[in-house]
């Protein structure tokens, strides 16, 4: 069977989950063989047809553990392009963004101190902001418009060619071009890497997709696959972004413009680059300090440090917030120091914290943020800006008149793949209070520069799901509180990190908690080793006993089920070893078999702890 016919056959028998879930078949996911095992087993299905093919596709191992990083349809698209070009599928990477594939090459060459030539035959894409890429991002490149590739002369550096998405399949990958980037407004981009001299770029490009953007979305991958295999494609209905912005303003009690990104990290990247832009524009001689908890979500931590690595006057300052460290006390000391040196202070923090689910004293937090500080020469220092990741509690109102942080410059952002969409899309959003509303212009500017905006499908998903969000949060919290109460009763010596009843009455009703299981051993190493063994025994027992609900997964806010993970080996993958949390993190949903999970936990205690 030809590659095209095989692809058409697959498109006619797609499992529905490939299009509608942010996490897929995590019970058969092997992280060490992400994408590889999926494609190996896919290729073995070329003789299957009809219902048999559909059944076999459903059994395929998961390509990536989270749709933002990649998914079955992005792997399928990349595999098909690679087959048509006769190259390895690892050399083809798709992005929902048209820009980030190019920015990945520019970032790598920045560190290599290598020249980049971007060539194009028609016009540069609308999002390509040459001035900002040079002055804000710090990237250097040469632009060259040509009528055909034959007129290219030798170039000492990397050469990148812009073409259309549909032409990327046939574009000639020869020694005169290192990278081909196929682009189309509304779909994203595909970068093809010529591995003759560029193998080291593959992981770098993939890491940019992992941290600052997302893979081309399932819906867009499907549309493109149908087009390039000459299948019928249904027309897009468009999306009412004003309606979604109105819903978000209502939920957050804000009036600011809304930024809509392809994911939470896409939004965070726009926030960081937007604030760098704002600082360079408003206070060009001041150093910029991003103040970040060292054990926060790995994507936040890694991305922040990656931004700082690219820009000379940007530095990361660690903010201890968990395990006995008080966020406000830590922040007060840091802000005093930054102010004395006349720097710009931007704080990124999760409330509640992850994974310890702690909420700082919000009155004291507001007071320390609002305090007027002086530089070493007694001038008034620049106000700090608080960047709040409230993904764990998107229902809490922080920014409106009379709310917790109403009178200190604050931006708030949320990963929409969690409760806002119920696990049905990855979009993220950002809003500001009145004191920071002017900063939204910069955030939206960099969403556009990076072409990291939410797709129409993502917008429509949030419009559909967000009205029921607060009720789902309430129901999931009640399940979580009941499960936590059972664990306390069954295993009182365990340490559980969860919000107090007092915080819950103030609106902090997350449905995630962390669990430090009691351990034994004569030395610290023995106790730690035993605890880590117990962690995996508990998770595996839950997954085996309740396979239709319990999953080994880092996600949160899905419409049903229960998710188990160990932060140190998942969300904190790039965190420094000493700051990692080798505990169990559990996330519950509104639809959850509480009695079954309680029963399995009791059985676990009898079998592994109380004997």
Buried (B, 14 or more C-beta within 10 A) or exposed (E): EEBBEBBBBBBEBBBEBBBBBBBBBBBEBEEEEBBBBBBEBBEEBBEBEEEEBBEBBBEBBBBBBBBBBBBBBBBBBBBBBBBBBEBEBBBBBBBBBBBBBBBBBBBBBBEBEBBBBBBBBEEBBEBBBEEBBEEBBBBBBEEBEEEEBEEBEEBEBBBBBBBEBEEBBEBEBEEBBBBBBBBBEEBBBBBBBBBEEBEEBBEBBBBBBBBBBBBBBBBBBBBBBBBBBEBEEEEBEEBEBEEBBEBBBEBBBBBBBBBBBBBBBBBBBBBBBBBBBBBBEEBEEBBBBBBBBBBBBBBBBBBBBBBBEBBEBBBBBBBBBBEEBBBBBBBBEBBBBBBBEBBBBBBBBBBBBBBBBBBBEBEBBBEBBBBEBEBEEEEEBBBBBBBBBBBBBBBBBBBBEEBBBBBBBBBBBBBBBBBBBBBBBBBBBBBBBBBBBEBBBBBBBBBBBBBBBBBBBBBBBBBEBBEEBBEBBEBBBBBBBBBBEBBEEBBEEBEBBBBEEEBBEBBBBBBBBBBBBBBEEEEEEEBEBBBBEBBBBBBBBBBEBBEEBBBBBBBBBBBBBBBBBBBBBBBBBBBEEEBBBBBBBBBBBBBBBBEBBBBBBBEBBEEBBEE
